[in-house]
Amino acid sequence: MPELNELPLAALHVELGARMVPFAGWNMPVQYPMGVMGEHQHTRTAAGLFDVSHMGQVILRGPNAAQALETLVPADIVGLSEGRQRYALFTNPEGGILDDLMVANRGDHLFLVVNAACAAQDIAHMQAHLPALGVSVEVISDRALLALQGPGSEAALATLLPEVAAMRFMDVAVLGDIWVSRSGYTGEDGYEISVPAAKAEAFARQLLSIDAVKPIGLGARDSLRLEAGLCLYGHDIDTGTTPNDAAL
């Protein structure tokens, strides 16, 4: 069996009592002592902190990056305003879904977040098609990705980053070396936060020191997205599903 990738916050998860399991090539926390049901309910009522650093982070650069990406996704990327993010899908020539992803317009480049299980495939797909259109594909490997989700997430994150309180759903912002989007995968209000890997543990500990914030694992992440009716690639959508089939 190939060796599992370790998260930047691996030691913190163990310290917090996480049960670790293999997932998409990574050693991931599936639950903490609170248990899946408790973590689910806490996210619905307060704020849950998820480590999603297994997800792929990619930057596309080039004067025609938006037009070029539109050759691979059935979504309006050219019309995406600066500072905004959009859900999109990579599709194959038959219209089947290769993966779903988030695309953010950050002015002079696009920032993409892709699924962990499909990250290598997605990156190869972009590298095979986009450089010929004048677009560079830069894989970001030195950052962690956290998700803070739940009705208490704004108040909690605003104690560290006051600017996030003014963000709307699907807004994105670069706040120094921290990249934030107001989005998530739980059906709740929340944020996804890209942090330099070297600073991730300190940042996570600051959030976890807030009473409303508790660590949440993969088990509750799955139950939350199911309850919210959100698709998981490889389970609800795949290459045999078109965006139309999936109502996406």
N, C-alpha and C positions, 0 to 999 in steps of 0.2 A: 504494500500500500504506500503511495507517495506520502512524504512527510507533510503534515498540515501546516499551513501558514498561521502565524501567531499575530493577534491583534496588538496594536500599540498599548492597549489597556489590559493586556492579559493578566498581569500581576494584580491589578486592582480588582478584576473580576473574581479571582481566586480569593483575595482578601475579603471580598464582600460575600463569600460563601456560594458563589455560582456553581452550578453543575455544568460542566463543559462537555460539548458534543461536537463531532465533525459535521460541518455543513458547507457545501460548495467549496471544499478544499481548505476550509478554515476551521480552527478550533474556536467554537463560539459558545457563549453562555446561553443555555436554554431556559434556565430559571434560577431564581435566588430563593433564600429561605421563606420569603412571603408566599411562594407558590404561584402557579400560573393564574388561578382564579383571582387571588389577591392582587397580583400585578395588573391583571386586566381591569379590575374594578378601580384600582388606584389611578390608572391612566385615565379612566373615564371621569373621575371625580377630582383629580389633583394634577400631578405632572409626573410623567414617566420618562426616564432617561435610557435610551437605547444606544448601544454601540453598533453602528452599521458601517464600520470601517472596512468591512469585506467588500463593499460596493466599489465599482470602478469609477474613478474620477478622471475626466479627460478634458483637455482644452483644445479647441479648434481655432487656428489663426489663419487669416488671409482676407483680402478685400471682398471676396465672394463666398465667404464661409457659409452664410445663410443660404444662398442660392445652391451651393454645392450640397449642403446637408439635405436640402429638399429633394435631391435626386434619390435619396435613400429612405426618406420617411414621408408618409402621406399627411403632412402637417404644414401649416403656414408658419415657416420660420422667418421668411423675409419680412412679414408683417409683425413680428414679435418686437415690441418696444424695448428699448434699453431699460435695464432694471427689472425686467419681467421674465418669468419662466413659463414653459409650456410642456405638457405631457405629449410624448410622441412614441412612435413605434417603428422599429426597423422591420421592413418586409422583404420577402424574397420575390423573384420574378412571377411566382404564381399568386402573390398576394398574401401568403402565409406569414404569420408574425414570427420574426427571429428573436425579438426581445422588445420590452418596453423600457422607456428611459425618460429622464427629465432634461430639458434643454433650456439654458438661461442665456439671455443676451446681456453681456457685461461690457457693452460698448465696442472695444476694439477686438473682442474675441467672444466665442461661445464656450460655455462651461456645461459639460454633460455629466450626468450620473447614470451609470448603467448597472444592471444586476450582476452580482458576484458570479453566479454560475455561468453567465454568458459573457463575462467581461473580455476574456481572451478572444472569443469569437467575434464580439462586437468591434474590438480594437482592430483585429485583422481585417474585418469587413470595411471599416473606415480607411485603413491604410491601403487597402487594395483599390479604392475608388476615389478618395478625396485628393491625394497629392497631385494627381493628373489634372485636377481642377484648380490647382494653386492653393491648396489648403494643407497646412501642417497639422499633424495629429500628435499631441503632446500628452503622454500618459503621466498622471500625477501619482507618485508612489511614496511621497514623504509626508502625507497628511492623513489624519484620522477623520472619520465622519461620525458625528453624533446626531441623534434625533431626540428632541425634547417635545413631548406630546401631551396634550391634555388641557383642560380649561385653566389650569394654573401656570401654563408654560410662559405666557407673556410676562406675568408679574415676576416669575422666577428669573427668566433670562434678562429682563430689563434691569435687574439689580447689578448685572455685570456689563450689559450692553444697552444703555438706555435708548439708543436709536431704534431698537427692534419694536418698540411699542407703536411706532408710527407706520410700520410695514403692514401692507394688505396681503391677503391670500395670494400666493404666487409672486410676490415681490422678492427680489434678490438684492443683496447689499454686500459690499466689501468694506469691512470695518477693521482697518489696519491689516493684520495678517489672519483675520478671521472672516470666513465667507459664510453668509447666512441666507437661507431662503425660508419664507413663511409657507411651509408645506409639510407633508408627511404622509404616513401610510396607515393611519389608524381611524380616520374619519373624524378626528378631533382637530381643533386648532393646534398649531405647533410650529416647530422650526426644525430644519436640518442645518447643521453647523459643521463646516469643514475647518479643522484646526491643525496647525503644524504638529506632526506626530510628537515632537519633543516637548510640546506644551500641553498635549492632550490630557495627561493624567492630572496635572494641576488644575486645568479648566474643569474637568469632570468632578474633581473633589470640591471645587468651589460650588458647583451646581448641587451636588449631593449634600452639601452642608446646609442647604435651604430645606426647611421642614417639609415643604410640599413635594419635594423631588425624591423619588426612589428609583433604584435601578430595575430595569425591566428586561427580560430575556426573550429569546426567539419564540418560546411557547405562546406567550401573551401577544407577541407581535403578530403571530399567525391568527390567533383567535380574534384579536381586534380587527384585523383587516377583513376576516371572514364576516364578522358581525356588520362591518361597514359596507360589505359588498364589493370589495376591491380585489382585482384579479392578481393572482400570483403566477408569474411565468413558469411554465413547466407543469402546472397543475390545471389552471383554468384556461390558459391560452398557450398555444405553441404553433409550430409551422403548419399544422392542420387547421388552424383557426385564422380567419381573416378579421381585419378590424370591424367589418360590418357584422360578421357572425357574433363577435364579442360585444357589440353595441359600443365600440370605442371609436 
